[in-house]
Amino acid sequence: MGKTFEEIMDNLPKERRARIEKRGAEKLREYMTMQDIRKAVALTQVDIAEKLDVNQENISRLEKRSDMMLSTLNGYIEALGGKLNITVDIQGQTVSLMGLIEDAQEDLQLKHSPQRSKSEETHV
């Protein structure tokens, strides 16, 4: 019969075991859910809902989604007090995609802001 994972880990040198455990913890953090992140900063769904001016049920649904608009994700992360960073590593170069989010947010603001007439613009 083979050795268990615990037996293998117990037989490793302390330094090697510490490196493996550290890397395991890093990997777990990489795969945290939105709910895990919210709980890690000690906020409730109600707290986030208030910051985003939506109801708690919307936050519950949002946290269960696996696919959403970047602007939605960015708003959620900002409500947590964080900053979303999205990069692509390609051909040895790292490129930021944060301009996509900023452009999307500007488009949303333009769509939702009241249109002013030319006469209103000249009298401001």
Secondary structure, DSSP 8 states (H G I E B T S, - for coil): ----HHHHHHTS-HHHHHHHHHHHHHHHHHT--HHHHHHHTT--HHHHHHHHTS-HHHHHHHHH-S---HHHHHHHHHHTT-----EEEETTEEEE-HHHHHHHHHHHHHHHS----HHHHHT-
